[in-house]
């Protein structure tokens, strides 16, 4: 207790000395002219969210449908590591998952950008072919993702699953 009080007093003395020196020096030195800092962006960027980095390249030219699904699965795994308090009802449907990722979670944090290649105009997470992903909450710790694949028909031979079924 005494050591903390002595330390706080010493810090206070040092701060007083520093501020008193700045005041004395300002009388003798010329003040530097203020420069206007040019704006780099015409519009301030929005708050970054986890999907901005983890889903970069999603449904792009350099990835395949299987890589997209794996990318989305890893993104969701990361979110679920951060948000421990959740129920499978939070993500039983695609739309529920989007609401959860947009901030309706115990952290009240948005993890998914409001628009981008992973979201359609109905507010659903989609695959590279524009079909909504099909979710199957296996347990609180495991969410299975299904892409309808290039034929856009779910539960056919070209469907993609994550995690992969062996």
C-alpha positions as CSV (number, residue, x, y, z in Angstrom):
1,X,0.0,0.0,0.0
2,X,2.8,2.4,1.0
3,X,4.8,1.5,-2.1
4,X,1.8,2.2,-4.3
5,X,1.2,5.6,-2.7
6,X,4.9,6.5,-3.1
7,X,4.9,5.4,-6.7
8,X,1.7,7.5,-7.4
9,X,3.3,10.6,-5.8
10,X,6.5,10.1,-7.8
11,X,4.5,9.8,-11.1
12,X,2.6,13.0,-10.2
13,X,5.9,14.9,-9.6
14,X,7.3,13.8,-12.9
15,X,4.2,14.8,-14.8
16,X,4.2,18.2,-13.1
17,X,7.8,18.7,-14.1
18,X,7.2,17.7,-17.7
19,X,4.2,20.0,-18.2
20,X,6.0,22.9,-16.5
21,X,8.9,22.5,-18.9
22,X,6.6,22.5,-22.0
23,X,5.1,25.8,-20.8
24,X,8.5,27.4,-20.4
25,X,9.7,26.3,-23.8
26,X,6.7,27.5,-25.6
27,X,7.6,31.1,-24.9
28,X,11.0,30.9,-26.5
29,X,10.2,28.6,-29.5
30,X,8.1,29.6,-32.5
31,X,5.0,27.5,-32.9
32,X,5.1,25.3,-35.9
33,X,2.5,26.2,-38.5
34,X,-0.5,23.8,-38.6
35,X,-0.7,21.8,-41.8
36,X,-3.9,20.5,-43.2
37,X,-3.9,16.8,-43.5
38,X,-5.3,15.7,-46.8
39,X,-8.1,13.1,-46.8
40,X,-7.1,9.9,-48.4
41,X,-10.7,8.5,-48.7
42,X,-13.7,10.5,-49.8
43,X,-15.9,8.4,-47.5
44,X,-14.8,7.1,-44.2
45,X,-14.7,3.3,-44.2
46,X,-17.2,1.3,-42.1
47,X,-16.1,-0.7,-39.1
48,X,-14.2,-3.8,-40.3
49,X,-15.7,-7.1,-39.4
50,X,-14.2,-10.6,-39.2
51,X,-15.6,-11.6,-42.6
52,X,-13.7,-8.8,-44.3
53,X,-10.4,-10.8,-43.8
54,X,-11.6,-14.4,-43.3
55,X,-13.8,-14.4,-46.4
56,X,-11.5,-12.4,-48.7
57,X,-11.6,-14.2,-52.0
58,X,-14.9,-16.0,-51.3
59,X,-16.6,-17.0,-54.6
60,X,-13.7,-15.4,-56.5
61,X,-11.8,-16.5,-59.6
62,X,-9.0,-18.0,-57.5
63,X,-11.1,-20.4,-55.4
64,X,-13.2,-23.4,-56.1
65,X,-16.6,-24.2,-54.7
66,X,-15.1,-26.6,-52.2
67,X,-12.5,-24.0,-51.1
68,X,-15.3,-21.5,-50.6
69,X,-17.3,-23.9,-48.4
70,X,-14.1,-24.6,-46.4
71,X,-13.5,-20.9,-46.0
72,X,-17.0,-20.3,-44.8
73,X,-16.7,-23.3,-42.4
74,X,-13.5,-21.9,-40.9
75,X,-15.0,-18.5,-40.6
76,X,-18.0,-19.9,-38.7
77,X,-15.7,-22.0,-36.5
78,X,-13.8,-18.8,-35.6
79,X,-17.0,-17.0,-34.7
80,X,-18.2,-19.9,-32.6
81,X,-14.9,-19.9,-30.7
82,X,-15.5,-16.2,-29.9
83,X,-19.2,-16.5,-29.0
84,X,-19.4,-19.3,-26.5
85,X,-22.9,-18.6,-25.3
86,X,-25.1,-19.7,-28.2
87,X,-27.8,-22.2,-29.0
88,X,-28.3,-24.2,-32.1
89,X,-31.6,-22.2,-32.5
90,X,-29.3,-19.2,-33.2
91,X,-28.3,-20.8,-36.5
92,X,-30.9,-23.4,-37.3
93,X,-31.7,-21.7,-40.7
94,X,-29.6,-19.7,-43.0
95,X,-31.5,-16.5,-42.2
96,X,-31.1,-17.1,-38.5
97,X,-27.4,-17.5,-38.9
98,X,-27.1,-14.2,-40.8
99,X,-29.0,-12.4,-38.1
100,X,-26.7,-14.0,-35.5
101,X,-23.6,-13.0,-37.5
102,X,-24.9,-9.4,-37.9
103,X,-24.9,-8.9,-34.2
104,X,-27.8,-10.7,-32.6
105,X,-25.5,-12.7,-30.4
106,X,-24.3,-12.6,-26.8
107,X,-21.4,-10.3,-27.7
108,X,-23.7,-7.9,-29.7
109,X,-20.9,-7.9,-32.3
110,X,-21.2,-8.1,-36.0
111,X,-19.0,-10.6,-37.7
112,X,-20.3,-10.6,-41.2
113,X,-20.4,-7.6,-43.6
114,X,-23.9,-6.5,-44.6
115,X,-23.1,-6.9,-48.2
116,X,-20.5,-8.9,-50.2
117,X,-20.2,-12.0,-52.3
118,X,-21.4,-14.2,-49.4
119,X,-24.8,-12.6,-49.0
120,X,-27.8,-12.3,-51.4
121,X,-30.5,-9.6,-51.4
122,X,-32.7,-11.9,-49.2
123,X,-30.1,-11.9,-46.4
124,X,-28.9,-15.4,-47.0
125,X,-25.4,-16.8,-47.1
126,X,-24.9,-18.1,-50.6
127,X,-22.5,-20.3,-52.6
128,X,-20.6,-19.2,-55.7
129,X,-23.6,-20.2,-57.8
130,X,-26.0,-17.9,-55.9
131,X,-27.8,-20.7,-54.1
132,X,-28.4,-20.3,-50.3
133,X,-26.2,-22.6,-48.2
134,X,-28.1,-25.3,-46.4
135,X,-27.2,-25.6,-42.7
136,X,-27.5,-28.7,-40.5
137,X,-26.6,-28.0,-36.9
138,X,-25.2,-31.4,-35.9
139,X,-24.5,-30.2,-32.3
140,X,-23.6,-27.0,-30.6
141,X,-20.0,-27.4,-31.7
142,X,-20.6,-28.7,-35.2
143,X,-22.5,-27.1,-38.1
144,X,-22.6,-28.9,-41.4
145,X,-22.8,-26.7,-44.5
146,X,-24.1,-27.9,-47.9
147,X,-23.8,-26.1,-51.2
148,X,-26.2,-27.2,-53.9
149,X,-23.3,-27.1,-56.4
150,X,-23.3,-26.0,-60.0
151,X,-26.7,-27.6,-60.8
152,X,-28.2,-25.4,-58.0
153,X,-30.4,-28.4,-56.9
154,X,-29.8,-29.5,-53.3
155,X,-29.2,-33.2,-52.4
156,X,-27.8,-34.2,-55.8
157,X,-24.4,-35.8,-56.7
158,X,-22.7,-32.4,-57.3
159,X,-23.4,-31.1,-53.8
160,X,-20.5,-29.9,-51.7
161,X,-20.3,-30.6,-48.0
162,X,-18.3,-29.2,-45.2
163,X,-16.9,-30.8,-43.2
164,X,-16.3,-33.4,-45.9
165,X,-18.0,-36.7,-45.4
166,X,-15.8,-39.7,-45.8
